Every structure is written in C-alpha cells, then in structure tokens.
Amino acid sequence: MATELDRDQYGVILHHPEDRMLELEWLDASENMTDDDFKRSMLRFAALADEQSTPHMLVDVTRFRFTPGAGVPAWRDEHVIPAYNAAGVEKFAFLVPAGAPGTVEQGTAPAKEPPGQFPTGYFTERARIVGWFRE
C-alpha cells in the first residue's frame, strides 16, 4: 500500500514500503513548470529518498510535459544525483510512454549514468520495474 508523502500541482511523491521504493508521478500540469519549480521538486524527491532510506527510485514521466532550460541537466548532476548517491539509491527507473526509444522492453539494459552510482533503466511497463527492483 503506497503512502502519499508530498503533492503539489506538478506531481505526487509516493512511498511503496513493500518494494522499498519512492515514486515521483509527474502530472499534466508539469507543462506549466518553471526551472525553479522543477528544481524544487527534484530537491524534495532527493530529500525524501534520504528520509525514507529507499534503495529504489521510480519517476513516472508518462504525463511529464515540462521542457527544462539549458542549465537544468548540469544543475541536476551537481545537486540532485549526489543526494541520491548519499541516500544509498541502488536502482533508478523511469516509466516512459509506450514507443519511447532505449527501453528495457526494447533490449536496453539498465546502466550507470554518471555521476549516479546506481543503474538507471527506462521502462514502458510498471510490472517490469517492480520485478527489476525485487531482483
């Protein structure tokens, strides 16, 4: 049974204790986010990963509509990924829309994406993510 830990107009953060998983589900309203809104959400997700000691992280981007500014990826690598590393994240998954390239279902194995110290996988099926987390 998932517990809602945080919610705003852009997304919901859920804790799934049975799978030792923290999930960020982006909402359609993410289309109206600013870079600062996105950064605030990412820092909150990372803080909750540390608070909950969850080794598995899932970001559902099937309804994600935000287009980050040019500096956001580097900011994420500098501020968010190290927080995930420090929190002990072991596996990170993105739930992507059907037809997205580079998914596990298409044969692309999860792999480390530096500076992350954990493998990241891109999936179109939630059940496969949960199965990977339980391995």
N, C-alpha and C positions, 0 to 999 in steps of 0.2 A: 504494500500500500504506500503510495507516494504522499509525501508531505510537502505542501507549498511553503517555501521559505521566503520568497520575495516575489513581488509583482509590481510592474509599472505598465504604462501604456504600450511599451515596446516589447515586453517579454515576461516570461514566468520562469522562475527557478524552482525546480522540484528536487527533493531528496528521495531516492529509492533505496532504503536501507537493505532490502533483501538482495540487491545486486551491487551494493556498495557503490552507488552511482549518484552523481549530481548531474541534473539535466537543465539546460537552458533552452526553452522553447521560444523562439522569436515569433512575434505576431505581425500581422499585416501592417499595423501602424508603424513598424520599423521603417517604412518608406519615408516617414516624416522626421527621422532622427537627424541630429547634427553629429559631427565628430565628437563633441564633448559628451553628448548623450551616450554614444556608443562606448566611449572610454569609461564613463561612469559605470555602465552595465558590465563591462569586462572586468573592471576592478572589483565590483561586487561579487561576481561569479568566482573570481580567484580567491577573494577573502572567504567566501563560503566553502570553497574546496578545502581551505586550511582549517576552518572551524569544524567542519563535518568529518575530516580525515577520510575522504572518499578517494579511493585509488582510480576510480573510473569516471570519466567525464564525457558527457554527450551534449552536443549542440545540434538542435533541430533547426536547420536552415531552410526547410521546405516552404516557409512563408516569409523568409527574410527578404526585405526589399531595400535595405539601405545600401548606398554606394559610398564606401569610405573615401576620405580625402587621401591625397598622395602620401602624406606623412604617417598615416594611421598604422600600416603594417610594421614599420620600423618602431613606432611607439609601442605596439603590442609585443614585439620581440624584446624590447628593453624593459617593459614594466609588467606585462602580464605573464608571459611564458616563464620567466624566472620565479614568479609566485607559484605557478603550477608545479615547477620543479621542486621548490621548497616545501610545498604541501604534500609531496610524495605521490603525485599522479603517476600511475603506471600505464594507463591506456586512455587514449582520447579518440572519440569518434564524432564524425559529422554525419547526420542524417540528411541526405541531399535529395532533391527531386528526381523522379524517375527520368532516365535518359542523360543524367549528368555524366561527364567523362571521368575516367580514372577511379571507378568504384571497385570495391571488393567483388561485387557481383560480376564485374567485367574482367576480373582476374588480377587487379592491382592489390597487392598485399599491403597491409598497414606497415608504415616505416617511420623511423625517426625523422623529424623535421627540425633541425637545429634552429634556435637554441634549445628546443624541447629535448628532454632526456627520456622521452617515452614515445612509443609508436603512435602514430595517428592514422586512422583509417576513414575512408569515405564510403558510406553505405547507402543503399536505397531502401533497405529493409530493416526495420527496428529489431525484428527477431534475430537477425544475424549479428547485430551489435550486441544484444544481450548474450547470445551464445559465445561471442568472442570474449566478452567480459568475464564469463563464467569459466573459460578455459584455464 
